[in-house]
Amino acid sequence: MDIYRELNLKPVLSEPNVWVSRLVIFEKLSPDPVIIRDIALARGLNIVWAEEPEDNDSTAEISGHSAGKTTFCRFLRYVLGERTFGTKMNMESIRKAFPEGYIAAEIHVAGRKWAIRRPFGSGRMSYIKEDATVEELLKQHSGSVSQDDYIKKLGFEGLLDKMESAAVVRTGETIEWGHILAWCARDQEARFQNIHEWRSSRSESDTPTFRFSKGGPLFVMRAVLGLFLPDELKGEERLAELQREKERLEKKIEEKRREPDFWVSHYENELRHRLTALLPTEKGIDTLPLHSGNLLPDLHRLTDQALSITEQNTQDYEKECIDIQGQIDDIGAQIGQRRKEYEQLDAVFELNTGAGKELDSSLSKRQEQLKAIEDLKNKDCPLVPVLIRDCIHVQERQKALQITQLQDAHAMKQAKARSAEEKWRIEKAKSDLNSAIERLRLQRDSLQTKRDTLVAKFRDHQQALHELKQAREAFETWIQRRDHGDGYQELVVLRQKLDSANSEIEKLEKELMNLLRQHDANRERLRLIFSGAVRSVLPSGTYDGKVSLDSRELAFRITHGAAMSGEAVETLSVLLSDIASLIHNTVYDKACLPGFLLHDSPREADLGIRIYKSFIRFVISLQEHFGTADNCPFQYILTTTTPPPGELQDERFVKLRLNAAKQSGLLLGRNIATMVPNDNDLNLFKE
C-alpha cells in the first residue's frame, strides 16, 4: 500500500533534518587507526540483524540478544548528542576493553554534513568538522568541543526553533534536544509499552526528564508535530497558571482543614500541662473534659480555679515585695544617717588637729626670737651705748620669752594629751559607725535578694496567668473552628478562591476544546496516516487506527470494532504512532521531527512474526514511494534478531549482520564481559 498516493500526501521535505550516513568504531587512533566496524547507513530502512543460531545448536541459548544491537543503538544516540553510550557497568566494561576507543560518524543536520568522533575509551573531548569525511577529521587535531557545545555547534538545538512553544507550559520545563532524541530513539528497556515512555531508568541514559512523566512527553509530541495554535498555547499557559493555583489552594485548604485538629490538640495539651504545673495536687487533669455540662470538675472550671489561685499568689507576692521595699528604704535611711555622723566625727578630728598645730606654731616663733637675741647679744644696742646683752629692755624681753616658752611647753603637753584622748574616742566612734553601717548593708542586701526573688515569682505568676488564659482562649477558639468550620474565615476565603479557580478552569477548558476543533485538518491528516498504517499492517479490513486529543493529550489507538487490547497491539500501536508521526513530519511544514527514527528490537516486545514482517513491508512501501533511498525524506533504523522478509535480506536494507555465536559476529569483535588482565597485572607475577 502506497500511503502517500492513497492519501494524496505531498512531501514538503527532500531529506531528513537529521540522519546518519556512516558509523565507524575504532579500537584506537594512534599510531595508526584500527577499525573494528565501518557501517554505511542510508536514508529509508536500515536493518541491523543479529542472527540467531539454529534451535539444535549448542549455543542457541546465546541467540542474537548479546551480539551488540543495543550497544549499536546507544552508539548512534551518543553521536547524536546523548551524554552516555550505555549503562554504567557496560560503559566501564567497554572502556576496559578499549581504553583508546572512539566512535566516529558522518551525520547530516539541517542539510549540513558533519564528521564527528567521540571517545568511548578514556578520552574526554569530542571533535567535529563540517563538510568532511571521518578520514579527513582524523587528520586534524583541532575542532574539539564540550558536550553542550557539541549539541549547539552541530545545530541540534536549532531544529527546535520553529516550535510554537519552547517549554512545557504546565511546568515551565524547557524542551531540549535530549527530549526529542529520546522519542526518536526509544529505550529497548521501555518495551514499547506506550507512546509517552521513551526512557527506562534501567538504561541509565541521563536523558532530561519531566515533572509529569506522562503529561510532559505528550505535550512535547504535540508541540513537535505542530498540533498547537498560538491562541491555544496562550490558553494552555493561562490554564497551567490556574492549575498551579488550584494545586496551591487545595494544598492550603487541606493544611487549613487539618489545622484545627492540630491546634485543638496542641492547646489542649498545653492547657493540661499548665494546670498540672499550677495545681500539682489536683488529680485527673489529664482526663477531664473541657466542659462537663454539670457541676462535675472540668478543665474550664479548673482553669478558673487555677487563675484565682495564681492571681491571689501574684497579689501576695506584690504586697510582700512592697513591704520588703519599705524595709529596704528604712535601712537605706539609717545607713545615710550613720554616714552623716561619720562625716561629722571627721570634721571634729580636723578641728583638734588644727588647734594643736596652731599652738605648736606659737612655740616655734618664741624659740626663733630667743635664738635671734642670742645671736645679737655681743653687738651694740642701737638705742643706748651698751652691748645688747647688757640692755635692760632686751634682758626683760628675754625673760618674758623664756617664761612664755615654759608656759607654752606645758600647755603643749596638756594639748597633746587631750588630742590623743580625743583622737581615740573619735576613732572608736567611727569604728562603731562602720560596724553599724556594715550590719545595715548586710540586712539591706538580704532584703534586696528576698525582694528580687519575690519579684521573679511575681513575674512568673503574671506570665503563667497570661499563658493560662491564652491557652484556654486558644483551645476554645480552635474547638469552635473545628466544630463550626464556616466560622473559620481563612478556610472560607480559600474555598471561595478555589471555587473561582475551578470555574475559570472549566470555562478555559471549554474554550480550549473549541480551539482543538480548529486542529481538525492537521489531526485528521495524522489520523488518516495512522489509520492507513494500521490497515496496511493488519490488512484484514476489520482493524483501524484512531488519533485523539482527549483532555488535550495526544493518543493513538488501534481498534477492532469498538476497541482492541493486548501486548502485541500496544507494541504495534507505539511503532505505528512513531511511523505515522514520521510520515506526518514529511508532509506538514510546521512539524519539526528530525526525520530520524530508531527502534531497538520491537519484535522482542511481544510482536508476532506475521505482524512484524507486515510492519517491515509497510515501511519499505513508504521508501519505495520515493524511488530510491537517496530521495527518501526519513531514515528508519531497526534492530532485530528475527530474520527480515526474504526479499529484504540483502545489503540494500541489512546494513549490519551480527552473531553472538562467534567473536567476529559481535559488534565490537570481542566479548567485553570477559575480563582481560592488562600488562601491569601480569607483571605482578613475573620474576
C-alpha positions in Angstrom: 0.0 0.0 0.0 1.4 3.4 -1.1 0.0 5.5 1.7 1.3 8.7 0.2 -0.5 8.1 -3.1 -3.7 6.7 -1.4 -4.0 9.7 0.9 -2.6 12.2 -1.7 0.1 13.3 0.7 2.6 15.9 -0.7 6.0 15.7 1.0 7.5 19.1 1.9 10.9 17.7 2.9 13.5 16.4 0.5 15.7 14.9 3.2 15.5 14.2 6.9 16.6 17.1 9.2 18.8 14.5 11.0 20.3 11.3 9.6 23.5 9.3 9.9 25.2 8.1 6.8 28.2 6.3 8.4 29.2 4.9 11.7 32.8 3.8 12.4 34.1 2.1 15.6 37.8 2.5 16.3 39.8 0.3 18.6 42.4 3.1 18.7 43.5 6.0 16.6 47.3 6.0 17.1 49.9 5.3 15.9 47.6 4.1 13.1 43.8 3.9 13.2 42.4 0.4 13.9 38.8 -0.1 12.7 36.5 -2.5 14.4 33.4 -1.7 12.4 32.7 0.6 9.4 29.0 0.7 8.9 27.4 2.5 5.9 23.8 3.7 6.5 21.3 5.2 4.2 18.0 7.1 4.2 14.9 4.9 4.4 15.0 1.5 6.0 18.3 0.3 7.7 18.2 -3.2 9.4 20.7 -4.3 12.0 20.2 -8.1 12.1 21.6 -10.2 14.9 21.2 -13.7 13.5 20.1 -16.5 15.9 21.7 -20.0 15.7 19.6 -23.0 14.8 17.5 -24.4 17.7 19.6 -27.5 17.9 22.8 -25.5 18.1 24.6 -25.9 21.4 25.0 -22.1 21.6 21.3 -21.5 21.0 20.7 -20.1 24.4 23.0 -17.2 23.5 20.9 -16.3 20.5 21.3 -12.8 19.0 20.5 -10.9 22.2 24.1 -10.4 23.2 25.6 -9.6 19.9 25.6 -5.8 20.4 22.3 -4.5 18.9 21.6 -2.2 21.9 25.2 -1.1 22.1 24.9 -0.1 18.4 21.8 1.9 19.2 23.5 3.6 22.2 26.4 4.5 19.9 24.0 6.1 17.5 22.4 8.0 20.3 25.8 9.0 21.5 26.9 10.5 18.2 23.5 12.3 18.0 24.3 14.1 21.3 23.3 11.8 24.2 25.7 12.0 27.1 26.2 8.3 27.7 26.6 5.2 25.4 25.4 2.5 27.8 24.7 1.6 31.4 27.5 2.4 33.9 28.5 -1.2 34.0 28.6 -1.6 30.2 30.5 1.6 29.7 33.1 0.5 32.3 33.5 -2.8 30.5 33.9 -1.2 27.1 36.4 1.3 28.5 38.4 -1.5 30.0 38.4 -3.5 26.7 39.1 -0.4 24.6 40.9 2.2 26.6 41.7 4.2 23.4 38.4 3.5 21.6 36.5 6.1 19.6 33.2 6.1 17.8 33.1 8.3 14.6 30.3 9.1 12.3 29.2 11.2 9.3 25.9 12.8 10.2 23.6 15.3 8.5 21.8 18.1 10.4 19.5 20.5 8.6 21.2 19.9 5.3 24.8 20.3 6.6 27.2 17.3 6.8 29.5 16.8 9.7 32.2 14.4 10.6 32.4 13.7 14.3 34.3 11.5 16.7 33.6 10.9 20.3 35.6 8.8 22.9 34.2 5.6 24.4 37.6 4.9 26.0 39.5 7.1 28.4 39.5 10.1 26.0 37.4 13.2 27.1 37.0 15.5 24.2 34.8 15.2 21.1 35.8 16.6 17.7 33.8 17.8 14.8 34.4 19.1 11.2 31.9 20.4 8.8 31.6 19.0 5.2 34.2 16.3 5.8 34.7 12.6 6.0 35.8 10.6 9.0 39.2 10.2 7.5 39.5 14.0 6.9 38.5 14.6 10.5 41.2 12.2 11.8 43.9 14.3 10.1 43.1 17.4 12.1 43.8 17.9 15.8 41.6 21.0 16.2 37.8 21.3 16.5 37.4 19.9 20.0 34.0 20.6 21.7 32.4 20.0 25.0 29.1 18.2 25.5 27.0 21.4 25.5 28.9 22.9 22.6 28.6 19.6 20.7 24.8 19.9 20.6 24.9 23.6 19.8 27.5 23.6 17.1 26.1 20.6 15.2 22.7 22.5 15.0 20.5 20.1 17.0 19.1 22.9 19.2 18.2 25.0 16.1 15.8 22.3 15.0 13.5 23.3 17.8 13.3 26.9 16.9 10.1 26.7 14.8 8.1 25.0 17.6 5.2 27.1 18.8 6.3 26.6 22.4 9.9 26.3 23.8 8.7 24.9 27.1 6.0 22.6 28.7 3.5 25.3 29.7 2.2 23.5 32.7 5.6 23.2 34.4 7.7 25.7 32.5 10.3 23.0 31.7 12.4 23.8 28.7 12.0 21.4 25.7 15.5 20.2 24.9 17.1 18.3 22.1 17.5 15.4 24.5 13.7 15.1 24.8 13.3 14.8 21.0 16.1 12.3 20.7 14.5 10.2 23.4 11.3 10.0 21.4 13.0 9.2 18.1 15.3 6.6 19.7 13.3 4.8 22.4 15.0 2.6 25.0 14.7 -1.1 24.3 14.2 -1.5 28.1 11.0 0.6 27.8 9.5 -2.3 25.8 7.3 -0.1 23.6 4.6 -0.1 26.3 3.1 3.3 25.4 3.8 6.3 23.3 5.0 8.5 26.2 7.5 6.2 27.9 10.7 6.9 26.0 13.3 6.1 28.6 13.7 3.4 31.3 15.7 4.1 34.4 17.5 0.8 33.7 19.2 2.3 30.7 20.9 5.0 32.8 20.9 7.3 29.8 21.0 10.6 31.7 18.2 12.0 29.5 16.4 15.1 30.8 13.2 14.1 32.5 9.8 15.8 33.2 8.0 16.6 36.4 4.9 14.8 35.0 6.1 11.6 33.3 3.1 11.4 31.0 1.9 14.9 30.5 5.4 16.3 29.7 6.2 13.8 26.8 2.7 14.1 25.4 2.9 17.9 25.3 6.3 17.7 23.6 4.9 15.3 21.0 2.0 17.7 20.2 4.4 20.6 20.0 6.9 18.8 17.7 4.0 17.6 15.4 2.8 21.2 15.1 -0.5 20.4 16.8 -0.7 23.7 18.7 -2.1 27.0 17.7 -0.7 30.3 19.1 -4.1 31.2 20.8 -4.3 27.7 22.2 -0.9 28.0 23.7 -1.8 31.2 25.4 -4.9 29.4 26.8 -2.7 26.5 27.9 -0.3 28.9 29.7 -3.2 30.5 31.5 -4.7 27.1 32.3 -1.3 26.0 33.6 -1.3 29.0 35.9 -4.8 28.2 37.1 -3.9 24.6 37.7 -0.9 25.6 39.7 -3.0 28.0 41.7 -5.6 25.3 42.1 -3.0 22.8 43.4 -1.7 25.5 45.8 -5.2 26.3 47.1 -6.0 22.6 47.5 -2.9 22.1 49.4 -3.5 25.1 51.5 -7.1 24.1 52.2 -6.0 20.6 53.2 -3.5 22.2 55.6 -6.1 24.6 56.9 -8.6 21.8 57.2 -6.2 19.8 59.3 -5.1 22.9 61.2 -8.0 23.0 63.7 -7.4 19.4 64.7 -3.7 20.1 65.2 -4.2 23.3 67.2 -7.0 21.8 69.3 -4.6 19.0 70.3 -1.8 21.4 70.8 -3.6 23.9 73.0 -5.4 21.1 74.9 -2.0 19.6 75.8 -0.7 23.0 76.7 -3.7 23.8 78.9 -3.5 20.4 80.8 0.3 20.9 81.2 -0.1 24.4 82.7 -2.9 23.3 85.0 -0.7 20.4 86.2 2.1 22.8 87.0 -0.1 25.3 88.8 -2.2 22.7 90.6 0.3 19.8 91.3 -2.0 18.1 93.9 -5.1 18.1 91.6 -6.0 14.6 90.3 -7.3 13.7 86.9 -6.2 16.8 84.9 -5.1 14.6 82.0 -8.6 13.1 81.6 -11.0 16.0 82.5 -13.2 17.3 79.6 -13.2 20.9 78.7 -16.9 21.3 79.7 -18.8 18.8 81.8 -22.2 20.5 81.4 -22.9 20.0 85.2 -21.3 20.6 88.5 -18.6 18.0 88.0 -15.0 19.2 87.6 -13.9 20.1 84.1 -11.0 22.0 82.5 -12.9 25.2 82.3 -13.7 25.3 86.0 -10.3 24.1 86.9 -8.8 26.8 84.9 -10.9 29.4 86.7 -9.7 27.9 90.0 -6.0 28.0 88.8 -6.5 31.6 87.7 -8.0 32.6 91.0 -5.1 30.9 93.0 -2.5 32.4 90.7 -4.0 35.9 90.9 -4.1 35.6 94.7 -0.5 34.4 94.8 0.5 37.2 92.5 -1.2 39.8 94.7 0.5 38.3 97.8 3.9 38.5 96.2 3.3 42.0 95.1 2.2 43.1 98.7 5.2 41.3 100.2 7.5 43.0 97.7 6.1 46.4 98.7 6.6 45.6 102.5 10.2 44.5 101.9 10.9 47.5 99.7 9.8 49.7 102.7 12.2 47.9 105.0 15.0 48.4 102.4 14.2 52.1 102.2 14.3 52.4 106.1 17.6 50.7 106.3 18.9 53.0 103.5 17.9 56.0 105.6 19.7 54.6 108.6 22.8 54.0 106.6 22.6 57.6 105.4 22.3 58.9 108.9 25.4 56.8 110.1 27.4 58.1 107.2 26.5 61.7 108.1 27.6 61.1 111.7 30.9 59.6 110.4 31.5 62.7 108.4 30.9 64.9 111.5 33.4 63.0 113.5 36.0 63.5 110.7 35.3 67.3 111.0 35.8 67.4 114.8 39.1 65.5 114.4 40.2 68.1 111.8 39.5 71.0 114.3 41.5 69.4 117.1 44.4 68.7 114.8 44.3 72.4 113.7 44.4 73.7 117.3 47.5 71.6 118.1 49.2 72.8 115.0 48.5 76.5 116.0 50.0 76.0 119.5 53.0 74.3 118.0 53.4 77.2 115.6 53.5 79.8 118.5 56.1 77.9 120.4 58.3 77.7 117.3 58.1 81.5 116.9 59.2 82.2 120.5 62.1 79.9 120.1 63.1 81.8 117.0 63.0 85.1 118.9 65.2 83.7 121.7 67.7 82.5 119.2 67.8 85.8 117.4 68.5 87.6 120.7 71.3 85.1 121.5 72.8 85.7 118.1 72.9 89.5 118.6 73.9 89.6 122.3 77.6 90.7 121.6 76.6 93.6 119.3 76.0 97.2 120.3 72.4 98.2 121.2 71.2 100.9 118.7 69.2 102.6 121.5 71.8 103.1 124.2 75.6 102.8 124.2 75.8 99.3 125.7 76.0 95.7 124.3 72.7 94.2 123.5 73.2 91.5 126.2 73.5 94.2 128.8 70.4 96.1 127.6 67.8 96.1 130.3 64.9 96.0 127.8 66.5 93.1 126.0 67.0 91.2 129.2 63.4 91.8 130.2 62.2 90.6 126.8 64.4 87.5 127.1 63.0 86.7 130.5 59.4 87.1 129.3 60.1 84.9 126.3 61.6 82.2 128.5 58.6 82.3 130.9 56.1 82.1 128.0 58.1 79.3 126.4 57.8 77.3 129.6 54.1 78.0 129.7 53.6 77.0 126.1 55.5 73.7 126.5 53.3 72.9 129.5 50.2 73.8 127.5 51.5 71.9 124.5 52.0 68.8 126.6 48.4 69.1 128.0 47.0 69.7 124.5 48.8 66.7 123.1 47.4 64.5 125.9 43.9 65.8 125.3 44.3 65.4 121.5 45.4 61.8 121.8 42.4 61.0 124.1 40.0 62.8 121.7 41.5 61.0 118.7 41.0 57.6 120.4 37.3 58.5 121.1 36.7 59.7 117.6 38.3 56.6 116.0 36.3 54.4 118.4 33.1 56.1 117.4 34.0 55.9 113.7 34.7 52.1 114.0 31.3 51.7 115.7 29.6 53.6 113.0 31.4 51.5 110.3 30.2 48.3 112.0 26.7 49.6 112.2 26.7 50.6 108.5 28.0 47.2 107.5 25.3 45.4 109.5 22.7 47.6 107.9 24.1 47.0 104.5 24.0 43.2 105.0 20.4 43.5 106.2 19.6 45.5 103.1 21.4 43.1 100.7 19.4 40.2 102.3 16.2 42.1 101.9 17.0 43.0 98.3 17.8 39.3 97.5 14.5 38.4 99.0 12.7 41.2 97.1 14.3 40.1 93.8 13.2 36.5 94.4 9.7 37.7 95.1 9.7 40.0 92.0 10.8 37.0 89.9 8.0 34.9 91.3 5.6 37.7 90.8 6.6 38.0 87.2 6.5 34.2 86.7 2.9 34.1 88.1 1.9 37.0 85.9 3.3 35.2 82.9 1.7 31.9 84.0 -1.6 33.8 84.4 -1.3 35.2 80.9 -0.3 31.9 79.3 -3.1 30.0 81.1 -5.7 32.5 79.9 -4.2 32.4 76.4 -4.2 28.6 76.3 -7.8 28.3 77.4 -8.9 31.0 75.0 -7.0 29.4 72.0 -8.2 25.9 73.0 -11.9 27.1 72.9 -11.3 29.2 69.7 -9.9 26.2 67.8 -12.6 23.9 69.1 -15.1 26.4 67.7 -13.3 26.5 64.4 -13.1 22.7 64.2 -16.7 22.0 65.1 -18.1 25.0 63.1 -15.9 25.3 60.0 -18.0 28.0 58.4 -16.7 30.3 61.1 -13.1 29.7 60.2 -12.7 32.8 57.9 -9.4 31.8 56.4 -10.8 28.5 55.2 -13.9 30.1 53.9 -11.8 32.6 51.8 -9.6 29.8 50.5 -12.6 27.7 49.4 -14.1 30.7 47.7 -10.8 31.2 45.8 -10.8 27.5 44.8 -14.3 27.7 43.6 -13.4 30.7 41.5 -10.3 28.9 40.1 -12.3 25.8 39.2 -14.9 27.9 37.4 -12.3 29.6 35.4 -10.5 26.3 34.6 -13.8 24.8 33.4 -14.5 27.8 31.2 -11.0 27.9 29.8 -11.1 24.1 29.1 -14.2 24.6 27.1 -12.6 27.4 25.1 -9.5 25.2 24.5 -11.8 22.3 23.3 -13.3 24.8 20.8 -9.8 25.7 19.7 -9.0 22.0 19.3 -11.7 21.8 16.7 -9.5 24.1 14.6 -6.9 21.3 14.5 -9.3 19.1 12.6 -7.3 19.3 9.3 -4.0 18.5 11.0 -5.4 15.9 13.3 -7.4 14.4 10.5 -4.3 14.1 8.4 -2.4 12.4 11.2 -5.5 10.2 11.9 -5.7 9.2 8.2 -1.9 8.4 8.2 -2.2 6.3 11.3 -5.4 4.6 10.1 -3.7 3.8 6.8 -0.6 2.4 8.6 -2.8 0.2 10.7 -4.8 -1.1 7.8 -1.6 -1.7 5.8 0.0 -3.8 8.6 -3.3 -5.5 9.6 -5.0 -5.9 6.2 -8.0 -8.0 7.1 -10.3 -5.0 6.9 -11.5 -5.1 10.4 -8.8 -3.0 12.0 -8.4 0.7 12.1 -6.5 3.4 13.9 -7.7 6.5 15.8 -5.9 9.6 16.8 -7.5 11.8 19.5 -6.7 14.8 21.6 -9.0 13.8 24.5 -8.3 16.0 27.5 -5.9 17.8 25.1 -3.5 14.8 25.3 -2.3 13.1 22.1 -3.4 9.4 21.9 -3.1 6.7 19.2 -5.4 3.6 19.4 -5.8 0.5 17.2 -9.4 -0.5 17.0 -11.0 -3.8 16.1 -14.7 -2.9 16.2 -15.1 -0.8 19.3 -11.6 -1.4 20.7 -8.7 -3.7 20.8 -6.2 -4.5 23.5 -3.2 -6.8 24.3 0.5 -6.6 24.5 1.1 -7.1 20.7 -1.5 -4.4 19.9 0.1 -2.0 22.3 3.5 -2.5 20.9 2.2 -2.2 17.3 0.3 0.9 18.3 3.5 2.6 19.6 5.5 1.5 16.5 2.9 2.8 14.1 2.4 6.0 16.0 6.1 6.7 15.6 5.9 5.8 11.9 2.8 7.9 11.4 4.5 10.8 13.1 7.5 10.3 10.8 5.2 10.5 7.7 3.3 13.4 9.1 6.6 15.2 9.5 7.4 14.8 5.8 4.1 16.4 4.7 3.5 19.2 7.3 5.8 22.2 7.3 5.1 23.1 10.9 6.2 19.8 12.3 9.8 19.6 13.4 10.7 16.0 14.0 14.3 15.2 13.0 13.1 12.7 10.4 15.3 10.1 12.1 13.7 7.1 13.9 15.4 4.2 15.7 13.5 1.1 17.0 15.6 -1.3 19.1 14.3 -4.9 18.9 10.5 -4.3 18.6 10.0 -7.9 17.6 11.0 -9.0 21.1 8.3 -6.7 22.6 5.5 -9.3 22.1 5.1 -8.6 18.3 4.0 -11.6 16.4 6.2 -12.7 13.4 3.4 -12.2 10.9 2.7 -8.7 12.1 6.4 -8.0 12.4 7.0 -8.9 8.7 3.9 -7.0 7.6 5.2 -4.0 9.5 8.6 -4.1 7.8 7.0 -4.4 4.4 4.8 -1.3 5.2 8.0 0.7 5.9 9.5 -0.5 2.7 6.4 0.7 0.8 6.9 4.2 2.2 10.5 4.2 1.0 9.6 2.8 -2.4 7.2 5.8 -3.0 10.3 7.9 -3.3 12.0 5.6 -5.8 15.5 5.3 -4.2 16.8 5.6 -0.7 18.6 8.8 -1.6 15.3 10.5 -2.2 13.7 9.3 1.0 12.9 12.2 3.4 13.3 10.0 6.5 15.7 7.5 8.0 14.4 4.5 9.9 16.8 2.1 11.7 15.5 -1.2 13.1 17.4 -3.8 15.1 16.2 -7.4 15.3 17.0 -11.0 16.0 14.2 -12.2 13.7 15.1 -12.6 10.1 13.5 -9.9 7.9 11.4 -11.0 5.0 13.5 -12.9 2.4 13.4 -10.1 -0.2 14.9 -7.7 2.2 17.9 -9.8 3.3 20.5 -8.0 1.2 22.8 -5.1 1.6 20.2 -2.6 0.4 18.4 -2.9 3.7 20.5 -5.1 6.0 23.4 -2.7 6.9 24.9 -4.8 9.6 24.8 -8.6 10.5 25.8 -9.7 13.9 26.0 -13.1 15.5 26.7 -13.8 19.2 27.9 -17.3 18.5 31.3 -16.2 17.2 33.7 -13.4 18.1 33.7 -11.9 14.7 30.0 -11.6 14.8 29.9 -9.4 17.8 29.6 -5.7 17.3 32.9 -4.9 19.0 34.6 -8.1 17.7 35.1 -9.5 21.2 33.1 -10.3 24.4 33.6 -7.3 26.6 32.2 -9.2 29.5 35.4 -11.3 29.6 37.9 -9.5 31.8 41.3 -9.4 30.1 44.2 -8.6 32.5 46.5 -5.8 31.4 50.3 -5.9 31.3 50.6 -4.3 34.7 48.6 -7.1 36.2 50.7 -9.7 34.6 54.0 -8.0 35.7 53.0 -8.6 39.3 53.7 -12.3 38.8 56.9 -12.1 36.8 60.2 -13.0 38.4 
